[in-house]
Each structure stands twice: as C-alpha cells, then as structure tokens.
Amino acid sequence: TILITGSSGQIGSELTTRLRKIYGARHVVATDIKPGGSGLEQEEGPFETLDVNDQRALHDVAGKYKVDTIIHLAALLSATAEKSPLFAWHLNMGGLINALETAKELQCQFFAPSSIGVFGPASPKDSTPQVTVQRPVTMYGINKVAGELLCDYYYARFGVDTRGLRFPGLISYLTPPGGGTTDYAVEMFFEAVRSRAYTSYIGQGTFMDMMYMPDAIDAIIALMEADPAKLVNRNAYNVSAMSFDPELLAAEIRRSIPDFRLTYQVDPVRQQIAESWPDRLDITAARQEWGFRPSYTLERMAVDMLGHVAARLPVDHSIIA
Ligand code: VAH
C-alpha cells in the first residue's frame, strides 16, 4: 500500500489517480492537509486529512494502512517559500524528517521530489551535471539540497530505500501549480485559450527546464520500480524533457492560436529565482541508471495541453487552429 502526502497538489492529484489505476484504488492512501481530497481522483480510494508536521499522526496513518511505500510530496514551492522562509523551513524540513522517520520505522520504500532549485549561480548553467556545485540562493533550494542529503543519509545509515528526482518546471492541465516560479508556463496556456494574451512575470530569454506532467508521473513510477542495484545517484536524478523561455513557448502556442499576444511585466523576485537556476540539465545519469526517456517534446506537449485546456474552459473551441 502506498501513502502519498500532499496528494491534492500539482503532482499529487495526477499521481494519485495514476497509481490507483495501476495498483488498485484501495492500495493508494491519499493524504493532504486540505480535507476532502482534490476531487480530481477518478477512482475513489482512502483519503486522510494529514499535517506532515504531526509525526504521531503520520505514523498512525501509515500504520493503520500498513503502507510499504511513502511518496512525500507535501511542501512549499520556491516563490511561496521566499515569502515565508521560516515557515517553509519548518514545513519542508520538518515534514521530510517525519516522513523519513516513518519510512524507517515501517521499512517503507521512499520517494521525495527534489528540483532544479538545488542549483544556484555557481552551478554550470548549460548541461548542468548530475554531480556539481549546489549552492542555491533560495530557501526552497536550501530545503531541497538538505532534503537530498537527508534522503541519502537515511539510505546509507538506516537502509531506507530512498529515491528522488530533481524535477524541472512541471506543466499540467489538471491542477494549477501552487506558488512556483515556473508556473508562468502553465498560466500562459490557460490565458492563451481564455483571452489569447498573457503577461509574463518571467523575462524574455530566461530559459528553464520543463516537463509535461505525464512524463513526470511516468518517471516516478519507473524510478520506484527500477533495479536498486543499478541506482548510484538515488537522491536525486536530474530529469528534464525540454528547455524554453517565454518567447519559445509563445511561438509554439501561436502555431495553434496565431493571434496570441505575449507581453512582459517581470516580477523581480521570481525573475531572480529563475536566473539562479540552470538553463538546461544533463539527464545522462537518469537515462543510464533506470532508462529515463520523456515522450513529450515542447511541440507535442503544446498540442495536448491546448486541447485539454480548451476542453476545460467555456470558450468557443474554434480559436484553436
Ligand atoms: C517551482 N515548480 O517553481 C517548482 C519547481 C523547478 C521548479 O521546483 O518552485
């Protein structure tokens, strides 16, 4: 049985649905601090309201369902964490250590996402290596570097089978991202369909790694099912499917919505975060150690995204060429 924390978040809501399809709804326990679940789950399954900072509650829920796998997604993302750094430290680090302690006590396999946010200005920007300088300048990045080291420690010291992925910006049509820096890419798709115009808070020429949510979900499953003997970099693998700036994304959207207009109103805080991150990751280790291969390119993602967004928004669908 799998326990997911943060199951109503951007990754959690799609991962819960997918895992219930694969392993059976009753084998996937969704938990979130928000009561009642995301409402997106197609298959009903167990849900528990859970604050990951309450270790006793976390341990009790995990024991109640006899879980053997913990997927710990509950956290604050980069922009939100910069607004409340102390709260972010306590939630991101307190939640993680509680989840790791529970995994240790119940001998669970463990997954926690890391991020391109672990890299900072001193890291190589292009083809950022799997192993390189990690001196992030954001509270979120600090949390993710500490998180990677903690997960490696629980593996080396206590034998907890911890695995992680350094996610790029994730793009999905089901659940809006919550408080990230890469969220502009998701917003651009929705605004393109809604109003055929978008004002980007990230500046022209600011490249970041990105990936479509289906590829992110596939990567989590592939990593968790990978042969442990082959895993060297465990916490956490560079993964990415594409790299673009607002201009490139807008050009792709214009293939379907020719009169789409992009303007800029740069948000200095999120622009500074974005500029501290890599432009393009090297994903060799993930490919070599567990066969990571994303299937959505920017072109293919844009067509799929626009189709789904149009289907969800009350607009006349003829605007999609
Ligand atoms: C964020 N979407 O923007 C998250 C992610 C790499 C970006 O960590 O904070």
py3Dmol code that shows the C-alpha trace and the ligand (Angstrom):
import py3Dmol

protein = """\
ATOM      1  CA  THR A   1       0.000   0.000   0.000  1.00  0.00           C
ATOM      2  CA  ILE A   2       1.273   3.461  -0.967  1.00  0.00           C
ATOM      3  CA  LEU A   3       0.840   6.575   1.170  1.00  0.00           C
ATOM      4  CA  ILE A   4       1.008   9.917  -0.649  1.00  0.00           C
ATOM      5  CA  THR A   5       1.411  13.170   1.281  1.00  0.00           C
ATOM      6  CA  GLY A   6       0.348  16.393  -0.459  1.00  0.00           C
ATOM      7  CA  SER A   7      -1.984  14.284  -2.634  1.00  0.00           C
ATOM      8  CA  SER A   8      -4.090  17.324  -3.639  1.00  0.00           C
ATOM      9  CA  GLY A   9      -1.123  19.265  -5.015  1.00  0.00           C
ATOM     10  CA  GLN A  10       0.062  19.694  -8.613  1.00  0.00           C
ATOM     11  CA  ILE A  11       1.920  16.347  -8.746  1.00  0.00           C
ATOM     12  CA  GLY A  12      -0.128  14.559  -6.087  1.00  0.00           C
ATOM     13  CA  SER A  13      -3.531  14.829  -7.732  1.00  0.00           C
ATOM     14  CA  GLU A  14      -2.367  13.255 -11.007  1.00  0.00           C
ATOM     15  CA  LEU A  15      -0.096  10.735  -9.311  1.00  0.00           C
ATOM     16  CA  THR A  16      -2.905   9.536  -7.020  1.00  0.00           C
ATOM     17  CA  THR A  17      -5.189   8.890 -10.000  1.00  0.00           C
ATOM     18  CA  ARG A  18      -2.483   7.098 -11.990  1.00  0.00           C
ATOM     19  CA  LEU A  19      -1.291   4.904  -9.094  1.00  0.00           C
ATOM     20  CA  ARG A  20      -4.879   3.908  -8.268  1.00  0.00           C
ATOM     21  CA  LYS A  21      -5.342   2.811 -11.873  1.00  0.00           C
ATOM     22  CA  ILE A  22      -2.169   0.713 -11.735  1.00  0.00           C
ATOM     23  CA  TYR A  23      -2.213  -0.738  -8.227  1.00  0.00           C
ATOM     24  CA  GLY A  24      -5.911  -0.554  -7.325  1.00  0.00           C
ATOM     25  CA  ALA A  25      -7.653   2.335  -5.565  1.00  0.00           C
ATOM     26  CA  ARG A  26      -7.662   0.748  -2.123  1.00  0.00           C
ATOM     27  CA  HIS A  27      -3.856   0.375  -2.232  1.00  0.00           C
ATOM     28  CA  VAL A  28      -3.240   4.112  -2.559  1.00  0.00           C
ATOM     29  CA  VAL A  29      -3.894   6.228   0.547  1.00  0.00           C
ATOM     30  CA  ALA A  30      -4.189   9.897  -0.405  1.00  0.00           C
ATOM     31  CA  THR A  31      -3.428  12.397   2.365  1.00  0.00           C
ATOM     32  CA  ASP A  32      -3.392  16.182   2.375  1.00  0.00           C
ATOM     33  CA  ILE A  33      -3.651  18.970   4.911  1.00  0.00           C
ATOM     34  CA  LYS A  34      -6.715  20.174   2.992  1.00  0.00           C
ATOM     35  CA  PRO A  35      -9.666  17.970   3.983  1.00  0.00           C
ATOM     36  CA  GLY A  36     -11.606  16.054   1.392  1.00  0.00           C
ATOM     37  CA  GLY A  37      -9.034  15.420  -1.329  1.00  0.00           C
ATOM     38  CA  SER A  38      -8.569  17.193  -4.647  1.00  0.00           C
ATOM     39  CA  GLY A  39     -11.871  15.939  -6.047  1.00  0.00           C
ATOM     40  CA  LEU A  40      -9.961  15.048  -9.183  1.00  0.00           C
ATOM     41  CA  GLU A  41      -9.450  11.431  -8.248  1.00  0.00           C
ATOM     42  CA  GLN A  42     -11.313   9.393 -10.821  1.00  0.00           C
ATOM     43  CA  GLU A  43     -11.175   6.342  -8.612  1.00  0.00           C
ATOM     44  CA  GLU A  44     -12.374   6.678  -5.060  1.00  0.00           C
ATOM     45  CA  GLY A  45      -9.871   5.381  -2.558  1.00  0.00           C
ATOM     46  CA  PRO A  46      -8.851   6.001   1.059  1.00  0.00           C
ATOM     47  CA  PHE A  47      -8.237   9.645   1.997  1.00  0.00           C
ATOM     48  CA  GLU A  48      -6.926  11.032   5.304  1.00  0.00           C
ATOM     49  CA  THR A  49      -6.527  14.652   6.343  1.00  0.00           C
ATOM     50  CA  LEU A  50      -2.907  14.859   7.475  1.00  0.00           C
ATOM     51  CA  ASP A  51      -0.464  17.571   8.534  1.00  0.00           C
ATOM     52  CA  VAL A  52       3.021  16.201   7.809  1.00  0.00           C
ATOM     53  CA  ASN A  53       4.403  18.241  10.694  1.00  0.00           C
ATOM     54  CA  ASP A  54       2.416  15.966  13.045  1.00  0.00           C
ATOM     55  CA  GLN A  55       4.700  12.932  13.197  1.00  0.00           C
ATOM     56  CA  ARG A  56       2.404  10.965  15.500  1.00  0.00           C
ATOM     57  CA  ALA A  57      -0.497  11.362  13.049  1.00  0.00           C
ATOM     58  CA  LEU A  58       1.735  10.470  10.096  1.00  0.00           C
ATOM     59  CA  HIS A  59       2.959   7.342  11.860  1.00  0.00           C
ATOM     60  CA  ASP A  60      -0.594   6.370  12.871  1.00  0.00           C
ATOM     61  CA  VAL A  61      -1.987   6.736   9.319  1.00  0.00           C
ATOM     62  CA  ALA A  62       0.939   4.770   7.859  1.00  0.00           C
ATOM     63  CA  GLY A  63       0.440   2.033  10.482  1.00  0.00           C
ATOM     64  CA  LYS A  64      -3.332   1.955  10.045  1.00  0.00           C
ATOM     65  CA  TYR A  65      -2.994   1.099   6.329  1.00  0.00           C
ATOM     66  CA  LYS A  66       0.217  -0.931   6.734  1.00  0.00           C
ATOM     67  CA  VAL A  67       1.884   1.098   3.981  1.00  0.00           C
ATOM     68  CA  ASP A  68       5.072  -0.200   2.335  1.00  0.00           C
ATOM     69  CA  THR A  69       5.772   2.882   0.217  1.00  0.00           C
ATOM     70  CA  ILE A  70       5.723   6.568   1.132  1.00  0.00           C
ATOM     71  CA  ILE A  71       5.633   9.239  -1.595  1.00  0.00           C
ATOM     72  CA  HIS A  72       6.240  12.511   0.201  1.00  0.00           C
ATOM     73  CA  LEU A  73       5.038  15.455  -1.891  1.00  0.00           C
ATOM     74  CA  ALA A  74       3.802  17.895   0.766  1.00  0.00           C
ATOM     75  CA  ALA A  75       5.983  21.032   0.598  1.00  0.00           C
ATOM     76  CA  LEU A  76       6.032  24.752  -0.193  1.00  0.00           C
ATOM     77  CA  LEU A  77       7.357  25.659  -3.655  1.00  0.00           C
ATOM     78  CA  SER A  78      10.001  28.257  -4.469  1.00  0.00           C
ATOM     79  CA  ALA A  79       8.091  31.539  -4.687  1.00  0.00           C
ATOM     80  CA  THR A  80       5.873  30.824  -1.683  1.00  0.00           C
ATOM     81  CA  ALA A  81       8.901  29.720   0.331  1.00  0.00           C
ATOM     82  CA  GLU A  82      10.645  33.041  -0.419  1.00  0.00           C
ATOM     83  CA  LYS A  83       7.625  34.864   1.053  1.00  0.00           C
ATOM     84  CA  SER A  84       7.706  32.822   4.280  1.00  0.00           C
ATOM     85  CA  PRO A  85      11.203  31.314   4.555  1.00  0.00           C
ATOM     86  CA  LEU A  86      10.993  30.306   8.224  1.00  0.00           C
ATOM     87  CA  PHE A  87       7.605  28.609   7.746  1.00  0.00           C
ATOM     88  CA  ALA A  88       8.991  26.944   4.612  1.00  0.00           C
ATOM     89  CA  TRP A  89      11.993  25.594   6.554  1.00  0.00           C
ATOM     90  CA  HIS A  90       9.740  24.059   9.220  1.00  0.00           C
ATOM     91  CA  LEU A  91       7.226  22.586   6.766  1.00  0.00           C
ATOM     92  CA  ASN A  92       9.705  21.410   4.116  1.00  0.00           C
ATOM     93  CA  MET A  93      12.305  20.017   6.533  1.00  0.00           C
ATOM     94  CA  GLY A  94      10.013  19.031   9.418  1.00  0.00           C
ATOM     95  CA  GLY A  95       7.655  17.233   7.065  1.00  0.00           C
ATOM     96  CA  LEU A  96      10.510  15.438   5.339  1.00  0.00           C
ATOM     97  CA  ILE A  97      12.199  14.197   8.506  1.00  0.00           C
ATOM     98  CA  ASN A  98       8.841  12.981   9.868  1.00  0.00           C
ATOM     99  CA  ALA A  99       8.170  11.082   6.637  1.00  0.00           C
ATOM    100  CA  LEU A 100      11.685   9.595   6.641  1.00  0.00           C
ATOM    101  CA  GLU A 101      11.348   8.546  10.282  1.00  0.00           C
ATOM    102  CA  THR A 102       8.043   6.842   9.487  1.00  0.00           C
ATOM    103  CA  ALA A 103       9.612   5.093   6.480  1.00  0.00           C
ATOM    104  CA  LYS A 104      12.465   3.916   8.698  1.00  0.00           C
ATOM    105  CA  GLU A 105      10.149   2.583  11.428  1.00  0.00           C
ATOM    106  CA  LEU A 106       7.822   0.805   8.974  1.00  0.00           C
ATOM    107  CA  GLN A 107      10.547  -0.208   6.494  1.00  0.00           C
ATOM    108  CA  CYS A 108       8.893   1.599   3.590  1.00  0.00           C
ATOM    109  CA  GLN A 109      10.343   2.426   0.184  1.00  0.00           C
ATOM    110  CA  PHE A 110      10.523   6.223  -0.044  1.00  0.00           C
ATOM    111  CA  PHE A 111      10.214   8.910  -2.744  1.00  0.00           C
ATOM    112  CA  ALA A 112      10.579  12.666  -2.331  1.00  0.00           C
ATOM    113  CA  PRO A 113      10.869  15.149  -5.205  1.00  0.00           C
ATOM    114  CA  SER A 114      13.887  17.384  -5.466  1.00  0.00           C
ATOM    115  CA  SER A 115      14.152  20.188  -8.004  1.00  0.00           C
ATOM    116  CA  ILE A 116      16.316  22.141 -10.413  1.00  0.00           C
ATOM    117  CA  GLY A 117      16.098  24.563  -7.498  1.00  0.00           C
ATOM    118  CA  VAL A 118      19.015  22.714  -5.847  1.00  0.00           C
ATOM    119  CA  PHE A 119      21.373  24.501  -8.239  1.00  0.00           C
ATOM    120  CA  GLY A 120      22.498  28.086  -7.857  1.00  0.00           C
ATOM    121  CA  PRO A 121      24.521  30.784  -9.648  1.00  0.00           C
ATOM    122  CA  ALA A 122      27.785  28.836  -9.131  1.00  0.00           C
ATOM    123  CA  SER A 123      26.421  25.722 -10.862  1.00  0.00           C
ATOM    124  CA  PRO A 124      27.097  25.298 -14.626  1.00  0.00           C
ATOM    125  CA  LYS A 125      24.037  26.691 -16.431  1.00  0.00           C
ATOM    126  CA  ASP A 126      24.206  24.561 -19.574  1.00  0.00           C
ATOM    127  CA  SER A 127      24.223  20.745 -19.413  1.00  0.00           C
ATOM    128  CA  THR A 128      24.211  21.034 -15.630  1.00  0.00           C
ATOM    129  CA  PRO A 129      25.917  17.822 -14.449  1.00  0.00           C
ATOM    130  CA  GLN A 130      24.332  15.245 -12.143  1.00  0.00           C
ATOM    131  CA  VAL A 131      27.137  15.879  -9.647  1.00  0.00           C
ATOM    132  CA  THR A 132      28.234  19.513  -9.385  1.00  0.00           C
ATOM    133  CA  VAL A 133      28.256  22.563  -7.133  1.00  0.00           C
ATOM    134  CA  GLN A 134      24.928  23.035  -5.348  1.00  0.00           C
ATOM    135  CA  ARG A 135      24.765  26.457  -3.657  1.00  0.00           C
ATOM    136  CA  PRO A 136      21.153  27.583  -4.105  1.00  0.00           C
ATOM    137  CA  VAL A 137      20.218  31.120  -3.044  1.00  0.00           C
ATOM    138  CA  THR A 138      16.564  30.365  -2.197  1.00  0.00           C
ATOM    139  CA  MET A 139      15.054  28.847   0.960  1.00  0.00           C
ATOM    140  CA  TYR A 140      13.351  26.272  -1.301  1.00  0.00           C
ATOM    141  CA  GLY A 141      16.678  25.322  -2.885  1.00  0.00           C
ATOM    142  CA  ILE A 142      18.322  25.059   0.543  1.00  0.00           C
ATOM    143  CA  ASN A 143      15.466  22.779   1.637  1.00  0.00           C
ATOM    144  CA  LYS A 144      15.888  20.605  -1.450  1.00  0.00           C
ATOM    145  CA  VAL A 145      19.675  20.247  -1.081  1.00  0.00           C
ATOM    146  CA  ALA A 146      19.270  19.391   2.615  1.00  0.00           C
ATOM    147  CA  GLY A 147      16.463  17.031   1.606  1.00  0.00           C
ATOM    148  CA  GLU A 148      18.659  15.192  -0.888  1.00  0.00           C
ATOM    149  CA  LEU A 149      21.392  14.796   1.722  1.00  0.00           C
ATOM    150  CA  LEU A 150      18.880  13.608   4.358  1.00  0.00           C
ATOM    151  CA  CYS A 151      17.428  11.005   1.966  1.00  0.00           C
ATOM    152  CA  ASP A 152      20.941   9.727   1.129  1.00  0.00           C
ATOM    153  CA  TYR A 153      21.716   9.606   4.872  1.00  0.00           C
ATOM    154  CA  TYR A 154      18.578   7.539   5.662  1.00  0.00           C
ATOM    155  CA  TYR A 155      19.617   5.136   2.902  1.00  0.00           C
ATOM    156  CA  ALA A 156      23.271   4.823   3.972  1.00  0.00           C
ATOM    157  CA  ARG A 157      22.697   4.821   7.745  1.00  0.00           C
ATOM    158  CA  PHE A 158      19.317   3.085   8.143  1.00  0.00           C
ATOM    159  CA  GLY A 159      18.865   1.209   4.864  1.00  0.00           C
ATOM    160  CA  VAL A 160      15.693   3.096   3.869  1.00  0.00           C
ATOM    161  CA  ASP A 161      15.253   2.642   0.099  1.00  0.00           C
ATOM    162  CA  THR A 162      15.056   6.381  -0.689  1.00  0.00           C
ATOM    163  CA  ARG A 163      14.857   7.637  -4.289  1.00  0.00           C
ATOM    164  CA  GLY A 164      14.303  11.123  -5.738  1.00  0.00           C
ATOM    165  CA  LEU A 165      14.037  13.203  -8.907  1.00  0.00           C
ATOM    166  CA  ARG A 166      15.193  16.786  -9.491  1.00  0.00           C
ATOM    167  CA  PHE A 167      12.045  17.960 -11.262  1.00  0.00           C
ATOM    168  CA  PRO A 168      12.110  20.848 -13.721  1.00  0.00           C
ATOM    169  CA  GLY A 169       9.055  23.056 -14.063  1.00  0.00           C
ATOM    170  CA  LEU A 170       6.058  20.740 -14.456  1.00  0.00           C
ATOM    171  CA  ILE A 171       3.226  21.560 -16.805  1.00  0.00           C
ATOM    172  CA  SER A 172      -0.234  20.096 -16.281  1.00  0.00           C
ATOM    173  CA  TYR A 173      -3.796  20.981 -17.199  1.00  0.00           C
ATOM    174  CA  LEU A 174      -5.464  19.198 -14.256  1.00  0.00           C
ATOM    175  CA  THR A 175      -4.165  21.037 -11.198  1.00  0.00           C
ATOM    176  CA  PRO A 176      -2.640  24.513 -11.213  1.00  0.00           C
ATOM    177  CA  PRO A 177       0.860  24.612  -9.656  1.00  0.00           C
ATOM    178  CA  GLY A 178       0.957  26.216  -6.218  1.00  0.00           C
ATOM    179  CA  GLY A 179       3.408  29.053  -5.786  1.00  0.00           C
ATOM    180  CA  GLY A 180       6.243  28.003  -8.066  1.00  0.00           C
ATOM    181  CA  THR A 181       8.483  30.109 -10.286  1.00  0.00           C
ATOM    182  CA  THR A 182       7.857  28.019 -13.407  1.00  0.00           C
ATOM    183  CA  ASP A 183       4.078  28.420 -13.095  1.00  0.00           C
ATOM    184  CA  TYR A 184       4.133  31.093 -15.843  1.00  0.00           C
ATOM    185  CA  ALA A 185       4.267  28.299 -18.428  1.00  0.00           C
ATOM    186  CA  VAL A 186       1.005  26.776 -17.184  1.00  0.00           C
ATOM    187  CA  GLU A 187      -0.637  30.205 -16.889  1.00  0.00           C
ATOM    188  CA  MET A 188       0.354  31.059 -20.470  1.00  0.00           C
ATOM    189  CA  PHE A 189      -1.546  28.070 -21.844  1.00  0.00           C
ATOM    190  CA  PHE A 190      -4.706  28.898 -19.884  1.00  0.00           C
ATOM    191  CA  GLU A 191      -4.566  32.611 -20.795  1.00  0.00           C
ATOM    192  CA  ALA A 192      -3.855  31.816 -24.444  1.00  0.00           C
ATOM    193  CA  VAL A 193      -7.130  29.892 -24.618  1.00  0.00           C
ATOM    194  CA  ARG A 194      -9.081  32.235 -22.316  1.00  0.00           C
ATOM    195  CA  SER A 195      -8.020  35.607 -23.711  1.00  0.00           C
ATOM    196  CA  ARG A 196      -5.367  34.965 -26.404  1.00  0.00           C
ATOM    197  CA  ALA A 197      -2.966  37.149 -24.421  1.00  0.00           C
ATOM    198  CA  TYR A 198      -0.606  36.686 -21.488  1.00  0.00           C
ATOM    199  CA  THR A 199       1.651  38.996 -19.475  1.00  0.00           C
ATOM    200  CA  SER A 200       4.666  37.021 -18.314  1.00  0.00           C
ATOM    201  CA  TYR A 201       6.321  37.673 -14.938  1.00  0.00           C
ATOM    202  CA  ILE A 202       9.431  35.869 -16.218  1.00  0.00           C
ATOM    203  CA  GLY A 203      11.519  37.878 -18.691  1.00  0.00           C
ATOM    204  CA  GLN A 204      12.325  37.151 -22.348  1.00  0.00           C
ATOM    205  CA  GLY A 205      15.393  34.951 -22.773  1.00  0.00           C
ATOM    206  CA  THR A 206      15.044  33.298 -19.345  1.00  0.00           C
ATOM    207  CA  PHE A 207      15.448  29.588 -20.079  1.00  0.00           C
ATOM    208  CA  MET A 208      14.352  26.873 -17.627  1.00  0.00           C
ATOM    209  CA  ASP A 209      13.983  23.120 -17.852  1.00  0.00           C
ATOM    210  CA  MET A 210      10.407  21.908 -18.150  1.00  0.00           C
ATOM    211  CA  MET A 211       8.472  18.637 -18.448  1.00  0.00           C
ATOM    212  CA  TYR A 212       4.887  17.610 -19.139  1.00  0.00           C
ATOM    213  CA  MET A 213       3.153  16.049 -16.116  1.00  0.00           C
ATOM    214  CA  PRO A 214       2.530  12.636 -17.757  1.00  0.00           C
ATOM    215  CA  ASP A 215       6.301  12.266 -18.203  1.00  0.00           C
ATOM    216  CA  ALA A 216       6.872  13.282 -14.570  1.00  0.00           C
ATOM    217  CA  ILE A 217       4.413  10.658 -13.320  1.00  0.00           C
ATOM    218  CA  ASP A 218       5.988   8.017 -15.588  1.00  0.00           C
ATOM    219  CA  ALA A 219       9.435   8.944 -14.237  1.00  0.00           C
ATOM    220  CA  ILE A 220       8.363   8.497 -10.594  1.00  0.00           C
ATOM    221  CA  ILE A 221       6.916   5.056 -11.370  1.00  0.00           C
ATOM    222  CA  ALA A 222       9.935   3.995 -13.476  1.00  0.00           C
ATOM    223  CA  LEU A 223      12.363   5.099 -10.759  1.00  0.00           C
ATOM    224  CA  MET A 224      10.424   3.382  -7.960  1.00  0.00           C
ATOM    225  CA  GLU A 225      10.293   0.145  -9.960  1.00  0.00           C
ATOM    226  CA  ALA A 226      13.942   0.320 -11.060  1.00  0.00           C
ATOM    227  CA  ASP A 227      16.509  -2.310 -10.035  1.00  0.00           C
ATOM    228  CA  PRO A 228      18.093  -0.866  -6.846  1.00  0.00           C
ATOM    229  CA  ALA A 229      21.454  -2.433  -7.751  1.00  0.00           C
ATOM    230  CA  LYS A 230      21.703  -0.036 -10.706  1.00  0.00           C
ATOM    231  CA  LEU A 231      20.983   3.126  -8.700  1.00  0.00           C
ATOM    232  CA  VAL A 232      24.039   5.234  -7.941  1.00  0.00           C
ATOM    233  CA  ASN A 233      22.666   8.768  -7.727  1.00  0.00           C
ATOM    234  CA  ARG A 234      19.447   7.879  -5.833  1.00  0.00           C
ATOM    235  CA  ASN A 235      18.780  11.360  -4.346  1.00  0.00           C
ATOM    236  CA  ALA A 236      18.223  12.851  -6.749  1.00  0.00           C
ATOM    237  CA  TYR A 237      18.280  12.408 -10.524  1.00  0.00           C
ATOM    238  CA  ASN A 238      18.373  15.307 -12.991  1.00  0.00           C
ATOM    239  CA  VAL A 239      15.311  14.881 -15.216  1.00  0.00           C
ATOM    240  CA  SER A 240      14.013  17.202 -17.943  1.00  0.00           C
ATOM    241  CA  ALA A 241      12.260  16.976 -21.319  1.00  0.00           C
ATOM    242  CA  MET A 242      12.746  20.436 -22.758  1.00  0.00           C
ATOM    243  CA  SER A 243      14.104  23.912 -22.113  1.00  0.00           C
ATOM    244  CA  PHE A 244      12.399  27.110 -23.218  1.00  0.00           C
ATOM    245  CA  ASP A 245      11.926  30.801 -22.456  1.00  0.00           C
ATOM    246  CA  PRO A 246       8.575  32.651 -22.676  1.00  0.00           C
ATOM    247  CA  GLU A 247       9.218  33.557 -26.349  1.00  0.00           C
ATOM    248  CA  LEU A 248       9.735  29.958 -27.453  1.00  0.00           C
ATOM    249  CA  LEU A 249       6.612  28.842 -25.619  1.00  0.00           C
ATOM    250  CA  ALA A 250       4.587  31.680 -27.142  1.00  0.00           C
ATOM    251  CA  ALA A 251       5.816  30.764 -30.642  1.00  0.00           C
ATOM    252  CA  GLU A 252       4.659  27.187 -30.058  1.00  0.00           C
ATOM    253  CA  ILE A 253       1.240  28.381 -28.866  1.00  0.00           C
ATOM    254  CA  ARG A 254       0.908  30.599 -31.963  1.00  0.00           C
ATOM    255  CA  ARG A 255       1.008  27.504 -34.166  1.00  0.00           C
ATOM    256  CA  SER A 256      -2.484  26.805 -32.782  1.00  0.00           C
ATOM    257  CA  ILE A 257      -3.574  30.333 -31.797  1.00  0.00           C
ATOM    258  CA  PRO A 258      -1.966  32.628 -34.408  1.00  0.00           C
ATOM    259  CA  ASP A 259      -3.011  35.917 -32.821  1.00  0.00           C
ATOM    260  CA  PHE A 260      -1.727  35.069 -29.341  1.00  0.00           C
ATOM    261  CA  ARG A 261      -0.046  38.158 -27.771  1.00  0.00           C
ATOM    262  CA  LEU A 262       2.732  37.916 -25.184  1.00  0.00           C
ATOM    263  CA  THR A 263       3.738  40.930 -23.082  1.00  0.00           C
ATOM    264  CA  TYR A 264       6.014  41.225 -20.036  1.00  0.00           C
ATOM    265  CA  GLN A 265       5.707  42.540 -16.512  1.00  0.00           C
ATOM    266  CA  VAL A 266       8.766  40.985 -14.845  1.00  0.00           C
ATOM    267  CA  ASP A 267       8.414  40.100 -11.164  1.00  0.00           C
ATOM    268  CA  PRO A 268      11.893  40.781  -9.731  1.00  0.00           C
ATOM    269  CA  VAL A 269      11.588  38.098  -7.025  1.00  0.00           C
ATOM    270  CA  ARG A 270      10.607  35.229  -9.307  1.00  0.00           C
ATOM    271  CA  GLN A 271      12.916  36.514 -12.082  1.00  0.00           C
ATOM    272  CA  GLN A 272      15.841  36.389  -9.656  1.00  0.00           C
ATOM    273  CA  ILE A 273      14.914  32.834  -8.639  1.00  0.00           C
ATOM    274  CA  ALA A 274      14.654  31.770 -12.292  1.00  0.00           C
ATOM    275  CA  GLU A 275      18.018  33.334 -13.162  1.00  0.00           C
ATOM    276  CA  SER A 276      19.706  31.441 -10.322  1.00  0.00           C
ATOM    277  CA  TRP A 277      18.580  28.112 -11.823  1.00  0.00           C
ATOM    278  CA  PRO A 278      20.126  26.193 -14.772  1.00  0.00           C
ATOM    279  CA  ASP A 279      19.075  26.714 -18.377  1.00  0.00           C
ATOM    280  CA  ARG A 280      19.395  23.056 -19.342  1.00  0.00           C
ATOM    281  CA  LEU A 281      20.158  19.930 -17.262  1.00  0.00           C
ATOM    282  CA  ASP A 282      22.278  16.950 -18.240  1.00  0.00           C
ATOM    283  CA  ILE A 283      19.991  13.912 -17.814  1.00  0.00           C
ATOM    284  CA  THR A 284      22.561  11.196 -18.677  1.00  0.00           C
ATOM    285  CA  ALA A 285      22.552   9.545 -15.236  1.00  0.00           C
ATOM    286  CA  ALA A 286      18.763   9.044 -15.209  1.00  0.00           C
ATOM    287  CA  ARG A 287      18.875   7.590 -18.722  1.00  0.00           C
ATOM    288  CA  GLN A 288      21.783   5.242 -17.942  1.00  0.00           C
ATOM    289  CA  GLU A 289      20.731   4.065 -14.453  1.00  0.00           C
ATOM    290  CA  TRP A 290      16.984   3.482 -14.944  1.00  0.00           C
ATOM    291  CA  GLY A 291      16.140   4.249 -18.585  1.00  0.00           C
ATOM    292  CA  PHE A 292      14.552   7.704 -18.220  1.00  0.00           C
ATOM    293  CA  ARG A 293      13.053   8.763 -21.573  1.00  0.00           C
ATOM    294  CA  PRO A 294      10.438  11.547 -21.689  1.00  0.00           C
ATOM    295  CA  SER A 295       7.929  11.222 -24.525  1.00  0.00           C
ATOM    296  CA  TYR A 296       6.596  14.804 -24.740  1.00  0.00           C
ATOM    297  CA  THR A 297       8.557  17.410 -26.670  1.00  0.00           C
ATOM    298  CA  LEU A 298       7.533  21.081 -26.498  1.00  0.00           C
ATOM    299  CA  GLU A 299       5.608  20.683 -29.751  1.00  0.00           C
ATOM    300  CA  ARG A 300       3.703  17.583 -28.665  1.00  0.00           C
ATOM    301  CA  MET A 301       3.014  18.987 -25.176  1.00  0.00           C
ATOM    302  CA  ALA A 302       1.630  22.266 -26.555  1.00  0.00           C
ATOM    303  CA  VAL A 303      -0.883  20.499 -28.793  1.00  0.00           C
ATOM    304  CA  ASP A 304      -2.008  18.193 -25.971  1.00  0.00           C
ATOM    305  CA  MET A 305      -2.147  20.998 -23.375  1.00  0.00           C
ATOM    306  CA  LEU A 306      -4.157  23.367 -25.590  1.00  0.00           C
ATOM    307  CA  GLY A 307      -6.616  20.628 -26.454  1.00  0.00           C
ATOM    308  CA  HIS A 308      -7.225  19.758 -22.798  1.00  0.00           C
ATOM    309  CA  VAL A 309      -7.311  23.395 -21.616  1.00  0.00           C
ATOM    310  CA  ALA A 310      -9.823  24.307 -24.327  1.00  0.00           C
ATOM    311  CA  ALA A 311     -11.965  21.349 -23.285  1.00  0.00           C
ATOM    312  CA  ARG A 312     -11.961  22.600 -19.692  1.00  0.00           C
ATOM    313  CA  LEU A 313     -12.613  26.289 -20.347  1.00  0.00           C
ATOM    314  CA  PRO A 314     -16.005  27.601 -21.516  1.00  0.00           C
ATOM    315  CA  VAL A 315     -14.629  29.172 -24.736  1.00  0.00           C
ATOM    316  CA  ASP A 316     -15.540  28.652 -28.352  1.00  0.00           C
ATOM    317  CA  HIS A 317     -13.129  25.932 -29.406  1.00  0.00           C
ATOM    318  CA  SER A 318     -12.773  27.212 -32.951  1.00  0.00           C
ATOM    319  CA  ILE A 319      -9.953  29.525 -31.753  1.00  0.00           C
ATOM    320  CA  ILE A 320      -7.666  26.501 -31.705  1.00  0.00           C
ATOM    321  CA  ALA A 321      -6.476  26.343 -35.300  1.00  0.00           C
TER     322      ALA A 321
END
"""
ligand_1 = """\
9
VAH
C 8.847 25.784 -8.551
N 7.628 24.230 -9.982
O 8.761 26.579 -9.454
C 8.527 24.327 -8.849
C 9.791 23.612 -9.214
C 11.706 23.687 -10.709
C 10.532 24.369 -10.299
O 10.583 23.352 -8.136
O 9.177 26.110 -7.426
"""
view = py3Dmol.view(width=600, height=400)
view.addModel(protein, "pdb")
view.setStyle({"model": 0}, {"cartoon": {"style": "trace"}})
view.addModel(ligand_1, "xyz")
view.setStyle({"model": 1}, {"stick": {}})
view.zoomTo()
view.show()
